[in-house]
């Protein structure tokens, strides 16, 4: 992916670094909107791009939307008619500014470690000729199922959008290549549905701290979540 430098004033650059916000993703969305092209609008995918995502409720956020687009492109590069769960997982790992990917890395599951496991279980494909008449791929039934599992989890959380952590649950429960790779990498043993739910709620609560101010309930809740994550991380370290 080509790189474009973005220059910021010293003070703003420092605030961005401290907040660890996804600069690349924000810039991509802003530029897409400015060009008024076919892209992500409010985190919702146009039906023409991913028809299977048209009826999702809650709809995908910008990270999940981009993952779906990248998964379809990955399938197209292989000349496949469908993007499967492995394509979703590979695209998720490439979304390196996602908090869910950083969350995996916190427990020692680097993107390279999971990619290696995915390579072991994916069926090899022959190189694809550079042609313009190849059909536009669609999501496979397994990929749609993983996405629907994530959407159902988001709905259970009363979330306004389906996030990467919700999609990750769908991939962990996948019976195809993505789920196998995550199990082989050891992710499924540590990153449980309950832990993903705690992560989602922790992030959601963290994002409203500015509005809530110094709220004692919020502070104690976040502290409890942090302590639980530290205990789980400690158990993981002992296993290794």
N, C-alpha and C positions, 0 to 999 in steps of 0.2 A: 504494500500500500504506500503510495507516494506521501512524502512528508512536506508540510507547509509550516514555516515558522510563524508564530504568533507573538508579537512583542507587547509586553504589559509594563505599566509603571511599576517601580520597585515595590511600593506599598501594596498594590493590588496583587502582584505576583506572590508576595509573601503570604497574603491572606488566602490565595488560591492553594498554595502549597500546604498551609496549615489545615484547610478544610478538606483537602484531598478530593476535590470534586472532579468529575470526569471531563477534563478540558476538551479532549479530542471529540467525544461524543456530543458535547454541547455545541462546539464549533461546527461539527458536521450538520447538526439539525438546523442551526441558525443559517448556515450557508445554503442548505437545501431550500429552506423557506424563502430566503432572499432570491434565489434563482427561480422560484415558483415552478420547480420541476416536479416529477413524480417521486415522492419521498414519504417520509414519516410526518404525519400531522398530529400533534398532540399524543404521540405514542401509538396511534391507531394505524394499522396497515390498510392501504387501499385494497379493495377486493380484487382488483386486476393483478396485484402482485402475489398475494397468497389467498386464493378463494376460500381455502379451508379455514382461514382465520376470521372470515366475515361475521360469523355468528357467535364468536367467543364473548363470554360475559363472565367476569370483567375482561375487557380487551387487553392486549399486550402493552406493556410500557415500551419506551423507546429502545431499551436494551434487548428485550425479547423480540421486538419487531425486527431489529437489525440482525439478530441471530437467525430468524427465519429466512430473511433475505440472503444471508451468507450461506445458510445450509442449502438453499436452492441453487445458489451459484456454484457451490462445491459439487453438487450432483451434476450440474450442467457441464462443469469442467471435466467430469468423468464420462460424459455422454450418457448418463443414466436418466431414465424417465421419472424416477422418484427420488426424493431426498428422504433418507431413512433416519432412524434415531441416532445412528453414528454421525451423520452429518450435523444433526442438531447439537450433539455433544462437542464435536470438533469446533463448530461455530461458537458455542458457549465458551470454550476454552480460549478462543481467539479474542473474546470480548474482555480484554485484560483490564479495562477500567471498571468492570462490574464488581460491586462489593461482594457478590456471591463467590466470585473467583478468588478474591483476596481471603474470604472466609475459609475456603478450601485450603489455601496455602498456609493459613494460620495453624491448621492441624497437620501440616506436613505433606499435603497432597498437592504438589506443584502441577502446573499445567503440563510440563514435560513428562512427568511421571504418569499422568492419566493418558496423555497422547500415546505414550509407549505401549500402555496396556491396550489402547484402542487399535493401534497398528497390528497387534498380535491377533486380534479377533476379527478384524475387517477382512473381507474377501478381496484379493488383489483384482484390479481392473486394468484393461489394456489402455494405452494412450488413445486419446480422442482426436480425430482430425479437426482442424480449424475450419468449421463450416457454419454458414449462417442459417441453414435450413433445419438444424436440430430442434426438436420440440422443447418448449419450456417445461422444465420439470415441475412436478407437484409433490406434495407431502405424501409419504407412504402411510398406510393404515397404522403402522407402529408409531410413526412420528406424530400422527394426529392423536393417537391415544395418549402418548406422553404429554402432548400439549393440553389435552382435555383433562388429564389428571392434575396438571398444574393449575389449570383454570378453576377446577373444582376446589382445589386447596385455597386458591385466592378467594373464591366466593365464601368458603368456610371461615376465612379470616375477615370477612367484610371489607376486603381490599378493593379500592377503586380500580386498580390495574393488576394484571398478572405480571409478576416480577420474575427475575432470573432464579431466585430461590424457589419459587413455585415450580418453574420449569425443571429445575434440578431434581425436585422430588419425583416428577414424572419420569425422568431419565433413570433415576436410581431404581425405580420400580419396573422399569422396562425389561422385558424378557429377551430383547434382541441384543445387538452388538453393544449399544451404549450401556445397558444395564450390566452386561457381562464384563465390560471393561472396568466399570466403576466397582464391581464386586472384586475383580482380580486385583485392582489397585488398592483394595482395602477400604475404599470410601464408604461403602454401604454399611460396614461394621461400626463406623464411628459417626458418620453424618446421618442420623436417623430422622424420621419425620418430625419427632418432637424437638430435636435440636434445630432443624430448619425453621420450625414454627417459632422457636425462641429467638432465632436470628432475625426473622422477618419482623417480629414485634419489637425487638430491640432497636432495629434500624428505624422503624416507624416512630417509636417513642423518641429516639434521638433527634429526629427531624423536627419535632415540635417543641424542642427545648427553648427555642427563641420565643415562641408564642407563650409558653407556659411559665417562663422565668424560673425562679428558684422554688419549684414546687416540691414539697417534702415527699409526697406520694410518688411523684415521678422519679425523684432522686433515689428513693429506696428501691423502687422497681428496677431501675437500670442497674443499681448496685447488685441486686439479687441475680439478674441475668448475667452480669459480668462475672460474678463469683461462680455461677454454674458453668459458664464457658471455660473459666480457668481450671475448674476441677476436671472437666472433660478433657481439656488439653493435657493436664497432668497425667491422667490415666493413659492417654495415647502415647505420651513420651515414655512412660514406664514400660509399655508393651514393646517399644522399639529398643 
